[in-house]
Every structure is written in C-alpha cells, then in structure tokens.
Amino acid sequence: MVMLSYMDLRQLRYFVAVAETGNIRTAAKRIFLTQPALSRQIKALETEIGQCLLERRAHSVHLTPVGEGLLREARELLQHADEVLERVRTAGRGVRLRVGYAPSLASGILSVAVENFTQTHPDAKVELSDLSTGEMLAELESNKLDIILTVGSDTKAPGLKWTPLVRTTWKLAINRKDPLARRTRILPDQMAREHMLVFCQRDYPEYWDIITGWLNEHRQRPRIAGEYDGAESLMTAVESGLGVAVVTARTAQLFHNRAQFRILSPGPKPLCIAAAYRTDRGDHQPLAVFVEDLRIAAQAFA
C-alpha cells in the first residue's frame, strides 16, 4: 500500500489521466496541458513519493507495481474529494426537500417535523404537495418528490425504503342526524346496511383492500353510494347526509366538528402510516434528518 504524503490533487489527476491513457501525449491533450508540462508534473510526483511510477517506452508508458497501487488509492481519494466538494456546493445553494403527503394521514406529524427540520436547516426550502397515494408513488419513482407520507406498503417495492411512523385505528363517520349516531359502537352488519361513501379505488387501493377485506371477513357486501378523491370531499358528503364513511382515527380528529364518529366493533386492522424514499437517496443527509424528525413527531401522536 502506497503511503501518500502531502501533494497537489492536480498531480494525482494528471497521474490518473496518464495511467488511463497509457500515453503522455494523449493524456496531455485530454487535460489540456502541454506534454513537457505534464511530464514535469509526473516527475515531481515521483520525487515527492520517492518511487518510480511509470516505465517509459518509445510510444507508451506502463505502470510499475508502485504506480498500480497509487492508481487505486488516487481514484478513491479523488472520488472522495469530488463528493466533498459537491456536498459543500449543495449546502451553499441551500437544501431543497420535496414532500408528498395525504392531509388526513400526515396531520400533526408533518407540521411538527417540518418545523423541527427548518430549525436545524434554516436555509432549507421545503415544498409540500397534497397528493393521492398513487400520485405520490408515481412522482417518487420519477424523482419529482424526495419523500412521501402515505399508507405503509406491506409489499417490498423495489427501490423504495419504508419507515413506519404510526398505526391508526378506524372509525365510522356519521351525519349527526342519522339514527345510527345514537349508538356508541357499530357492528359490521349495521354499517353495511347504510349507504357507504369511500375513497376512490384508483387513487387509494390500500384503503379499498383493508375495508373490503374486513367486510368480506364478516360476510358483508357494502352499498357503495359514492367515491371521493380526498378527505375534505368525503367528509362534506357525510356532513350532507349522503351516507357513512369508514375513516382513520386521525381523520376523525381532523374533522371532529363535521360529523359524529363511532367505534367499529370489531374494526378493520390498523393502518400503518409510513414515510418512503428512494433507496438511491439513502446517503442524502438532510433527507435522513427529516425522516428522523418525522419519526420523533409521530411518537407524540402514537
């Protein structure tokens, strides 16, 4: 292993160019340097190390064993130097974090996490996008989002890292004038007799899987009266007396003054709210900090 003493990184770059081309003249053209100047730099590097790095031949050069060892270390050192420089440049431009979320799931968690994150990264620019689960996953895959907060996936989606944050139970949202609101607990067969309002199956497939699977377990067939693209429109329909809706306990907290919320007994399995990001962004330090901020914020709402 070659011990590297103090030297100019430029000399290492020149040496790598010569080693990769196998020719002083070709390397000189590649790095926009004259041939004599490049030869002097390589000679100075050999003098600094105290070892011969190249075997000079008529029209080419070959690495000595010491030169081969230096080439491996030089490539690693230069790559590290480039990565450090890029991180410094990125920090100078300020951090940009693009977050996709579902308001009914991220309520409370996201606001606390963003506040904490911006305190540690005062120059950060956090962009928030209210999207359906399908839209979030598509934009995360196409690198238009850095991280999303949505229903945790039970399947191992390739290229994504999931971090579970909190599990939430379910409640039935009922119009205040509905006779069903007089009950404290609602059975599956009682709910199935009502007109059901649900989230759009295309955009919220996990919701459909959980709710329909739960009803099938109890041999109930729902009477679907309408599909909605978000919690606001769904709760407006419940408030208008168009039907009842199964929503998460977090949604019930968010819209507590819009309807009556009753316990389902026995209810569907709890829903896991999670954060997801691309595995190729795993070394992005601000992203890792934000995930930890989300995890800490979620603990207060568990």
C-alpha positions in Angstrom: 0.0 0.0 0.0 1.4 3.4 -1.0 1.7 6.0 1.8 0.5 9.3 0.4 2.4 12.3 1.7 1.4 15.9 1.1 0.8 16.5 -2.6 -1.3 18.6 -5.0 -4.5 16.9 -6.0 -3.9 18.2 -9.5 -0.8 15.9 -9.7 -2.9 12.9 -8.8 -5.5 13.9 -11.5 -2.6 14.2 -14.1 -1.2 10.8 -13.0 -4.6 9.1 -13.3 -5.0 10.6 -16.8 -1.6 9.2 -17.9 -2.3 5.8 -16.3 -5.7 5.5 -18.0 -4.5 6.6 -21.5 -1.1 4.9 -21.3 0.4 7.8 -23.3 1.8 11.1 -22.1 0.8 13.0 -25.3 -2.7 11.6 -25.3 -3.1 12.4 -21.6 -1.8 16.0 -22.1 -4.5 16.6 -24.8 -7.2 15.2 -22.5 -6.4 17.5 -19.6 -5.4 20.5 -21.8 -1.8 20.6 -20.8 1.4 20.7 -22.8 3.3 17.4 -23.0 6.5 18.9 -21.3 4.4 20.4 -18.5 2.7 17.1 -17.9 6.0 15.2 -17.8 7.3 17.7 -15.2 4.3 17.2 -13.0 4.6 13.4 -13.1 8.3 13.6 -12.4 7.5 16.0 -9.4 5.0 13.4 -8.1 7.6 10.6 -8.3 10.1 12.8 -6.5 7.6 13.6 -3.8 6.8 9.9 -3.3 10.4 8.7 -3.8 9.3 5.9 -6.1 9.2 5.3 -9.9 5.5 5.2 -11.0 5.9 4.7 -14.8 8.0 2.7 -17.1 8.7 5.0 -20.1 8.8 3.4 -23.5 9.1 4.8 -27.0 5.4 5.4 -27.6 3.7 4.5 -24.3 4.1 4.2 -20.6 3.3 1.4 -18.2 2.6 1.4 -14.5 5.2 0.0 -12.1 3.8 -2.1 -9.2 4.0 1.1 -7.0 2.2 3.0 -9.8 -0.6 0.4 -9.8 -1.1 0.8 -6.1 -1.1 4.6 -6.3 -3.7 4.5 -9.1 -6.1 2.6 -6.9 -5.7 5.0 -4.0 -5.7 8.1 -6.2 -9.0 7.1 -7.7 -10.6 6.7 -4.3 -9.1 9.9 -3.0 -10.2 11.9 -6.0 -13.7 10.5 -5.8 -14.0 11.4 -2.2 -12.7 14.9 -2.9 -15.2 15.4 -5.6 -18.0 14.2 -3.3 -16.9 16.6 -0.5 -16.9 19.4 -3.0 -20.4 18.6 -4.3 -21.7 18.5 -0.7 -20.2 21.9 0.0 -21.7 23.3 -3.2 -25.1 21.8 -2.3 -25.0 23.2 1.2 -24.2 26.6 -0.3 -27.2 26.5 -2.5 -29.4 25.5 0.4 -31.3 22.3 0.9 -34.4 21.6 -1.2 -36.8 18.9 0.1 -39.9 17.9 -1.9 -42.6 16.2 0.2 -45.7 14.4 -0.9 -48.4 13.7 1.7 -52.1 12.9 2.4 -53.5 15.5 4.8 -55.8 13.1 6.6 -52.8 10.9 7.4 -50.0 13.4 7.9 -51.9 15.8 10.0 -49.9 16.8 13.1 -46.9 14.7 12.2 -45.8 16.7 9.1 -46.2 20.2 10.6 -44.1 19.3 13.7 -41.4 17.6 11.6 -41.1 20.4 9.1 -40.8 23.0 11.9 -38.0 21.0 13.6 -36.3 20.4 10.3 -36.3 24.1 9.3 -34.8 25.0 12.7 -31.8 22.8 12.0 -31.7 23.8 8.3 -32.7 27.5 8.3 -31.9 27.8 4.6 -33.9 24.8 3.6 -36.7 25.1 1.1 -39.4 22.5 1.9 -42.0 22.0 -0.8 -45.3 20.3 0.2 -47.6 18.5 -2.3 -51.1 17.2 -1.3 -51.5 14.1 -3.5 -53.2 10.7 -3.6 -51.2 7.6 -2.8 -51.0 6.7 -6.5 -49.7 10.1 -7.4 -47.2 10.2 -4.7 -45.7 6.8 -5.7 -45.5 7.8 -9.3 -43.8 11.1 -8.6 -41.4 9.5 -6.1 -40.4 6.9 -8.8 -39.9 9.7 -11.4 -37.7 11.6 -8.9 -40.2 14.6 -8.7 -40.5 14.0 -4.9 -37.8 13.2 -2.3 -40.1 11.7 0.3 -43.8 10.8 0.8 -46.1 10.2 3.8 -48.8 7.7 3.0 -50.1 4.3 3.8 -47.2 1.9 4.5 -46.7 -0.8 1.9 -46.7 -4.4 3.0 -45.0 -5.4 -0.2 -41.3 -4.9 -0.7 -41.5 -2.3 -3.5 -38.1 -2.4 -5.4 -36.1 0.8 -5.0 -38.0 2.2 -2.0 -37.2 2.4 1.7 -40.2 2.5 4.0 -40.0 3.8 7.6 -43.2 3.0 9.7 -44.3 6.1 11.7 -47.5 5.3 13.5 -50.5 2.9 13.4 -54.0 4.3 13.5 -57.4 2.6 14.1 -60.6 3.2 12.2 -63.9 5.0 13.0 -67.2 5.4 11.2 -68.2 8.9 10.2 -71.9 9.5 10.5 -74.2 12.5 9.9 -75.3 14.0 13.2 -79.0 13.4 12.4 -78.5 9.8 11.3 -80.2 7.4 13.8 -77.0 5.3 13.7 -75.3 8.2 15.5 -77.2 7.3 18.7 -75.1 4.1 19.1 -71.6 4.1 20.7 -70.4 1.1 18.7 -71.3 0.0 15.2 -71.2 -3.6 14.1 -70.1 -4.6 10.5 -73.6 -5.7 9.5 -75.2 -2.5 10.8 -72.7 -0.4 8.8 -73.2 -2.5 5.7 -76.9 -1.6 5.6 -76.0 2.1 5.2 -75.0 3.9 2.0 -71.2 3.8 2.1 -69.0 6.7 1.0 -65.5 5.7 0.1 -62.2 7.0 -1.2 -61.6 6.5 -4.9 -60.3 3.0 -5.5 -57.9 4.0 -8.2 -56.0 6.5 -6.0 -56.4 4.7 -2.7 -56.1 1.0 -3.4 -54.8 0.2 0.1 -57.9 1.7 1.7 -60.1 -0.5 -0.5 -58.1 -3.6 0.3 -58.4 -3.1 4.0 -62.1 -2.1 4.1 -63.5 -4.6 1.6 -61.3 -7.3 3.1 -62.7 -6.5 6.5 -66.3 -6.6 5.2 -65.7 -9.9 3.4 -64.4 -11.4 6.6 -67.8 -10.6 8.2 -69.7 -11.7 5.0 -71.0 -8.2 4.3 -71.4 -6.6 0.9 -71.1 -2.8 1.1 -73.6 -0.5 -0.7 -71.3 2.0 -2.3 -73.0 5.3 -2.8 -70.1 7.4 -3.9 -66.3 7.6 -4.4 -64.2 10.7 -3.4 -60.7 11.9 -4.2 -59.9 13.3 -0.7 -60.9 13.6 2.9 -62.4 17.0 2.5 -64.8 16.0 -0.2 -65.6 12.7 1.6 -66.4 14.4 4.9 -68.5 17.0 3.1 -70.6 14.2 1.7 -71.0 12.7 5.1 -72.0 16.1 6.5 -74.6 16.4 3.8 -76.2 13.2 4.8 -75.3 11.2 1.7 -74.0 8.2 3.6 -71.5 7.0 6.1 -67.7 6.6 5.7 -65.0 4.5 7.3 -62.1 6.8 8.1 -58.9 6.6 10.2 -58.9 7.9 13.8 -56.6 10.7 12.6 -59.1 11.8 10.1 -61.7 11.8 12.8 -59.5 14.1 14.9 -59.1 16.4 11.9 -62.8 16.7 11.2 -64.2 16.2 14.7 -66.7 19.1 14.3 -68.1 17.9 11.0 -69.8 14.6 12.0 -70.2 12.0 14.7 -67.5 9.4 14.9 -68.2 5.9 16.3 -66.1 2.9 17.1 -66.4 -0.1 14.7 -66.5 -3.3 16.6 -64.7 -5.4 15.6 -63.0 -2.9 13.3 -60.6 -3.3 10.3 -56.9 -3.9 11.0 -55.0 -0.8 12.0 -53.5 1.3 9.2 -49.7 1.9 9.1 -48.7 5.5 8.2 -45.2 5.5 6.9 -42.5 7.6 5.1 -40.9 6.3 1.9 -38.0 7.5 -0.2 -35.8 6.1 -2.9 -33.0 3.8 -1.8 -30.6 5.6 -4.1 -31.1 8.7 -1.9 -30.1 6.9 1.3 -26.9 8.8 1.7 -28.6 12.2 1.4 -28.0 13.6 4.9 -30.8 16.2 5.1 -33.3 13.5 4.0 -32.1 11.3 6.8 -32.5 14.1 9.3 -36.1 14.8 8.0 -37.0 11.1 8.4 -35.8 11.2 12.0 -37.8 14.3 12.6 -40.9 12.5 11.2 -40.3 9.6 13.5 -39.9 11.7 16.6 -43.0 13.8 15.7 -45.0 10.6 15.2 -44.1 9.3 18.7 -46.2 12.2 20.1 -49.2 11.1 18.2 -48.9 7.3 18.7 
